[in-house]
Amino acid sequence: MKKGYMIIGIIVAVVVILGVMLMSSYNNFVNLEENVDQSYAQIENQLQRRLDLIPNLVNTVKGYASHEKEVIASISDARARLAGANTVEEEATANAELTGALSRLLVVVENYPNLKADQQFTQLMDELSGTENRISVARKDYNDQVAVYNKKVKQFPGALIAGMTGFDQKEYFTADPKAAEAPQVDFGGNGE
């Protein structure tokens, strides 16, 4: 009889230990997923800041460079695509498009010395530059958190627990492959 109680006690102890380990691992996944979500929210926060700055920048440039409608339209279109993005991949692609459009705008600005001297334009460019830096840092932080989370999801025994509890890998915030190419700007003034 004592032997039966001892076996039942050992089985109960093993079940309790496994339950505690499962709960601990599950809670770890919850914490890691929250870290990923929080980091992604920081990216969205900075992208929103950029979206809020761009209309003021575009309006300032419009006053000086009204015939540069194509560049201004490409910024507006890219901004709208970024605002409407629903996934990490869509947001990364739209972000790359907007970055390219802003690069073309900077080329346009070089042709307008009065614009470069305009105080409002200079202030907006400084704010945009600071925001670009914050976006870069937020993307790095997000990708770091995704790496930690994804490693936990892939490694044993986390892979078993993740599979049982529905935790899936997260997407990295990656640049659009076209972002590696320098933007081509042609103002049609090269005599062709």
Steps between C-alpha positions, in 0.01 A plus 500: 500500500784739584662416169176594318484838672863561422446427128193724494699771680783477245254514209326803654838670559607437139168634369528811720861561390405461134201731551718766660755468218224530239350806669841662535584440135158623387540818707844548346343483153238754604772737625710460186199553274410815692857627456470444125162676488631791707802539271276493194279765655808723527564458127139593428526797734804636315350426157190692607719790609661497157159488331392800705809702403487429128192710407662808657824429317321444169298820540815698572669357191190560285534873555850498354487216251151494358616338174641196685155343516618147421733484802236650728238256367732203557548606863126534550435160341770328703373666817148372429630145442690509829195628686291217351749217560362213707792258538866530591592415140263761351627759746864424419434527125303824536769638730765428236288675234455803721871512578576492127248776430650715776846444349372632168356800684842575646643505148231751401581715801859534381368699200332757728750689717225723643312192616808362675530832681134506605477466878180293499645262242824467694312427822280241329802331343672486840190344655472255212866408530458436872193289429689297239765426763233396752337275237834333439554438871142377546538257207822364648339460844200325344716262298707423813181410690374291207832311496473414871136396460557294183795318658281403792225381261747289298716350776416194702301480730351839404401363160276241666334749730467763225334242277259393773409854604483669158806726510631546145811667366490876440604685184810717500467860388714484188574753233346461159764349264459809278623716790856387424482683165572871486194692382516633146386858461454655157369853466508482123755781486792293367445597136335174387 
